[in-house]
Amino acid sequence: MVRVIILGGGFGGVRTALDLGKKIGKTAEIALIDRNNYHLFTPSLYEVASVCDIAEDPFSVALKKTISVPFADIFEGKNINFVQAEVDNVNLASQVLKTKGGHELCYDYLVIALGSQASDFNTPGVKEYAYQFKTIDDALMIHRKTDELLDSLAAGQRQAPLTFLICGAGFTGVELAAEIACRVRRAARRRKIKGRPLRIYLFEAAPRILPYVSDKEREIISNRLTKLGVAIMSGSAIESVGDSFVKLKNGQTVSGDMVVWTAGVKPSESLKSINGLELTSGGKISVGEHLHLAKFKNVFAVGDSIEFIDHKTQKPIPAVAYLAIDHGKIAARNIINSIRGEELKIHRPSYEYWVTPVGGKYSLAHLGRGITISGFWGWIARELVDLRYLKSILPLGKALSIFAREYLMFRRGNM
Ligand SMILES: Cc1cc2nc3c(=O)[nH]c(=O)nc-3n(C[C@H](O)[C@H](O)[C@H](O)COP(=O)(O)OP(=O)(O)OC[C@H]3O[C@@H](n4cnc5c(N)ncnc54)[C@H](O)[C@@H]3O)c2cc1C
């Protein structure tokens, strides 16, 4: 029997596993290894970070369930073995991997889907003082700190407005800033806090936020942020970060109550423990159009950890979930084709469609061919995209149950 091992249960790894399980699950041994026992739905991480006032969930159990999908639910009855373990090292030449618990596993085909991790680009103070925003624990820390700040404001121990310093105005920073603006204001009203409760600075080193979007879309998003009280600080490269300030390279220092770092990611450090893997200068895995390694054609790589040059733009493709899913589909197809001795499929990236939430029931949906929907209907588009994804990895009942839980906790009453 052919043995396939998938490292990492993010968007790319889960898609690879499900497609393989469906198409060759009975004739191959498929295992997916992840250090966690759940698949993290990062597109809704900003909801967990910005939620306030949920006293009825003191240990955040319900909160975690809204964005972490147990692998047991995803792979139930699917001919896929889930192994919860941390990958320690892999030897590509001998086709053996070791987990941190000391288990050794052999494979015929390997899929590397280990994703990315937060990067501070060696900016002084980020590690020590800034809240990160990449994992579920990061989001929970931001949520708790926000609640703590609101409590001290309500108790008169702190002066209004609370000031949030968000570093990095990519999609992640924009979504987080907008949602915090909506939620904190509502929570402040509920706690009867008088005056302007909140001020948010969103720092971006580039001259414009969101360089990949059109001017028209940038204007819509910027106007919405401004309306929510977010000050967009573009052209503001950060020199260092402290406990309660951000120092800019132009000499200005902005003080605040909380610093959040959303300015970038780098490939998983775990890639360095794969012997025989050649990494680019940025630490990514370079793959060709079939998504396998040039030296080891039985090893595929997908998602945030790869460097893939788009033939149309001659630039590396962005690290986004929907591309990781596409990679997963291609990797699964190509493993099957390779087993059967058939021609491999070529990956042609397409990133024409995206939706970004900008606070409350407001999103901007870029639907390609110059069509953009913003506001409530953009939000509906975003909800449908989320539900469609959950449905693609779970039975309908379970997908609906997570979707409903998320709606009840985050969206009800949102403007
Ligand atoms: C806050 C936030 C919001 C985002 N919003 C969007 C969005 O709205 N739309 C969008 O398209 N993209 C979004 N992204 C980007 C998206 O999350 C990534 O592009 C996507 O997760 C990449 O998928 P992946 O499969 O490569 O890796 P990941 O999803 O990161 O999965 C990697 C997996 O590998 C596991 N792992 C790593 N190292 C080890 C190890 N040594 N041993 C065992 N397991 C290991 C991890 O636990 C993880 O489950 C967002 C990202 C963030 C951080």
PDBQT file of the ligand as one rigid body, heavy atoms in Angstrom, charges set to zero:
ROOT
HETATM    1  C1  LIG A 501      -5.204  36.702  11.417  1.00  0.00    +0.000 C 
HETATM    2  C2  LIG A 501      -5.156  36.108  10.050  1.00  0.00    +0.000 A 
HETATM    3  C3  LIG A 501      -6.232  36.303   9.183  1.00  0.00    +0.000 A 
HETATM    4  C4  LIG A 501      -6.212  35.762   7.900  1.00  0.00    +0.000 A 
HETATM    5  N1  LIG A 501      -7.293  35.962   7.071  1.00  0.00    +0.000 NA
HETATM    6  C5  LIG A 501      -7.290  35.433   5.840  1.00  0.00    +0.000 A 
HETATM    7  C6  LIG A 501      -8.429  35.603   4.988  1.00  0.00    +0.000 A 
HETATM    8  O1  LIG A 501      -9.432  36.244   5.355  1.00  0.00    +0.000 OA
HETATM    9  N2  LIG A 501      -8.377  35.052   3.753  1.00  0.00    +0.000 N 
HETATM   10  C7  LIG A 501      -7.283  34.343   3.300  1.00  0.00    +0.000 A 
HETATM   11  O2  LIG A 501      -7.307  33.854   2.158  1.00  0.00    +0.000 OA
HETATM   12  N3  LIG A 501      -6.198  34.165   4.092  1.00  0.00    +0.000 NA
HETATM   13  C8  LIG A 501      -6.176  34.681   5.335  1.00  0.00    +0.000 A 
HETATM   14  N4  LIG A 501      -5.070  34.511   6.152  1.00  0.00    +0.000 N 
HETATM   15  C9  LIG A 501      -3.913  33.755   5.640  1.00  0.00    +0.000 C 
HETATM   16  C10 LIG A 501      -4.152  32.252   5.819  1.00  0.00    +0.000 C 
HETATM   17  O3  LIG A 501      -4.412  31.960   7.175  1.00  0.00    +0.000 OA
HETATM   18  C11 LIG A 501      -2.921  31.469   5.368  1.00  0.00    +0.000 C 
HETATM   19  O4  LIG A 501      -2.573  31.842   4.061  1.00  0.00    +0.000 OA
HETATM   20  C12 LIG A 501      -3.235  29.976   5.421  1.00  0.00    +0.000 C 
HETATM   21  O5  LIG A 501      -3.522  29.576   6.741  1.00  0.00    +0.000 OA
HETATM   22  C13 LIG A 501      -2.069  29.147   4.879  1.00  0.00    +0.000 C 
HETATM   23  O6  LIG A 501      -2.421  27.800   4.920  1.00  0.00    +0.000 OA
HETATM   24  P1  LIG A 501      -1.302  26.683   5.135  1.00  0.00    +0.000 P 
HETATM   25  O7  LIG A 501      -1.999  25.376   4.928  1.00  0.00    +0.000 OA
HETATM   26  O8  LIG A 501      -0.117  26.968   4.316  1.00  0.00    +0.000 OA
HETATM   27  O9  LIG A 501      -0.801  26.845   6.647  1.00  0.00    +0.000 OA
HETATM   28  P2  LIG A 501      -1.554  26.999   8.017  1.00  0.00    +0.000 P 
HETATM   29  O10 LIG A 501      -2.997  27.221   7.827  1.00  0.00    +0.000 OA
HETATM   30  O11 LIG A 501      -0.766  27.997   8.793  1.00  0.00    +0.000 OA
HETATM   31  O12 LIG A 501      -1.369  25.563   8.684  1.00  0.00    +0.000 OA
HETATM   32  C14 LIG A 501      -0.125  25.060   9.083  1.00  0.00    +0.000 C 
HETATM   33  C15 LIG A 501      -0.378  23.925  10.056  1.00  0.00    +0.000 C 
HETATM   34  O13 LIG A 501       0.868  23.292  10.348  1.00  0.00    +0.000 OA
HETATM   35  C16 LIG A 501       0.919  22.986  11.720  1.00  0.00    +0.000 C 
HETATM   36  N5  LIG A 501       2.348  22.921  12.098  1.00  0.00    +0.000 N 
HETATM   37  C17 LIG A 501       3.297  23.872  11.896  1.00  0.00    +0.000 A 
HETATM   38  N6  LIG A 501       4.496  23.429  12.315  1.00  0.00    +0.000 NA
HETATM   39  C18 LIG A 501       4.306  22.158  12.801  1.00  0.00    +0.000 A 
HETATM   40  C19 LIG A 501       5.153  21.171  13.353  1.00  0.00    +0.000 A 
HETATM   41  N7  LIG A 501       6.457  21.355  13.515  1.00  0.00    +0.000 N 
HETATM   42  N8  LIG A 501       4.608  20.001  13.720  1.00  0.00    +0.000 NA
HETATM   43  C20 LIG A 501       3.293  19.765  13.572  1.00  0.00    +0.000 A 
HETATM   44  N9  LIG A 501       2.428  20.661  13.036  1.00  0.00    +0.000 NA
HETATM   45  C21 LIG A 501       2.935  21.836  12.653  1.00  0.00    +0.000 A 
HETATM   46  C22 LIG A 501       0.164  24.132  12.397  1.00  0.00    +0.000 C 
HETATM   47  O14 LIG A 501      -0.338  23.730  13.646  1.00  0.00    +0.000 OA
HETATM   48  C23 LIG A 501      -0.948  24.404  11.386  1.00  0.00    +0.000 C 
HETATM   49  O15 LIG A 501      -2.120  23.691  11.666  1.00  0.00    +0.000 OA
HETATM   50  C24 LIG A 501      -5.078  35.024   7.454  1.00  0.00    +0.000 A 
HETATM   51  C25 LIG A 501      -4.000  34.829   8.324  1.00  0.00    +0.000 A 
HETATM   52  C26 LIG A 501      -4.036  35.353   9.606  1.00  0.00    +0.000 A 
HETATM   53  C27 LIG A 501      -2.868  35.120  10.542  1.00  0.00    +0.000 C 
ENDROOT
TORSDOF 0
